[in-house]
Amino acid sequence: MKCKITNKSIDPFMSFGKMPIANGFIKEENFSKEFFYNMEVGFNEDISLFQLNDHPKPEMMFNQNYPFFTGSSEYMKNHFNKYYEFIKKYLKTKSKIIEIGSNDGTFLKNFLKDGNEILGFEPSKNVADFAKKNKIPTVNNFFNKSTVKNFKEFLGKTDLICASNVICHVPNLKDLIESIDLLLSSDGTFVFEEPYLGSMFEKVAYDQIYDEHIYIFSASSVSKIFKMFNFELVDVLPQTTHGGSMRYIIKRENKPISPKVKTILSYESENKLDSLDSCIKFKKNCEISKENILNKINFLKKAGKSICGYAATSKSTTILNYCKIDKSCIDFICDTTIEKIGKFSPGMHIPIKDMNYFHNNMTDCIYLFAWNHKEEILNKEKQFKGEWFSHVSL
């Protein structure tokens, strides 16, 4: 695959094998028609960018049946409230604000205060419709040059563009940044946060890699990419979301830069996050992690233990299919998302059950797929006295 920024051909350093759509929870009658692709990852050393070498078209993932609503998680709602408090310092009186990938409007609704003019871009129709019902101005379309040009009142006048766990979904970073360039005022700010490459490597959290996550960013890659378009990384803030994320603050060139940027770039250089060496080490760690989790499950099954999965996450699709964990290992996966309940997990076809079923059919052990929400979940499920486990240490 060629990198859409540098046009450089990127060879894969690792394959996770055939992979279905991560959020493609499926009915039994559609098993024979299920889509698979070869999930390989590569690393562009020119811009220190970790990326999928192939991926499904975005329209296959973000459509009228996208099964995730930000507002369904109290943890994420609290996070976005804090995010808003942080981001207010970049606002003016009656600012123009755009969110890329605004989902159900959970974050954007904070900005309705103080007469701000807001606009969300959300390609998934079901969540965009939900946001519009809640009076959040939302465009049901992808964010790109052809769509943003229709909003002349924002062109060159936008004070703040924000995004959360979205920029890694966008195949064409060049078009994305050029769209931001069209919209931002001379002193405008682009703030986005994404799963952090350093955290993924440290935790061997390979489940961060799936079809929607075309890129896993580091400060090095963000800095190099945006410099190509006359933008500057001016600040960074580590986040706990998604098992370890980073918030990046971008401005046009010749603006003051926080000392934290130099610190993190030095850290990444010392730990080789800006080179292929760290990726080769990560590959070996993934293989060890896979062996360890399969040994764990085999040990539990031989001991006669029953196992269920907790939370039918996008990330679980990578774990289950990479490790070939099916319903002979895990009896069912419980979840609260109506769009997933009664269906089966992508690829491995483990049944998805509601929480009532889980509470009435307690297993001996639980594979916690939503390990990044551990505290919230373990606090909620105190009545479960068995063993929780995950491929990422709990």
URLIN-V253139 format. One record per run of one state. SS is the DSSP state (@ for helix, = for strand, . for the rest). FROM is the first residue (numbers start at 1). LEN is the number of residues. If there is no record, write none. Layout:
# URLIN-V253139
SS/FROM/LEN + SS/FROM/LEN
This chain:
# URLIN-V253139
./1/1 + =/2/1 + ./3/6 + =/9/1 + ./10/2 + =/12/9 + ./21/5 + =/26/1 + ./27/1 + @/28/6 + ./34/2 + =/36/9 + ./45/4 + =/49/4 + ./53/5 + @/58/4 + ./62/8 + @/70/3 + ./73/1 + @/74/17 + ./91/5 + =/96/5 + ./101/7 + @/108/8 + ./116/1 + =/117/5 + ./122/3 + @/125/9 + ./134/4 + =/138/2 + ./140/5 + @/145/4 + ./149/9 + =/158/7 + ./165/2 + @/167/3 + ./170/3 + @/173/11 + =/184/13 + @/197/7 + ./204/2 + @/206/3 + ./209/6 + =/215/3 + ./218/1 + @/219/9 + ./228/3 + =/231/9 + ./240/1 + @/241/3 + ./244/1 + =/245/8 + ./253/6 + @/259/12 + ./271/5 + @/276/27 + ./303/4 + =/307/4 + ./311/3 + @/314/10 + ./324/9 + =/333/2 + ./335/9 + =/344/1 + ./345/6 + =/351/3 + ./354/1 + @/355/6 + ./361/4 + =/365/4 + ./369/2 + @/371/10 + ./381/6 + =/387/3 + ./390/5
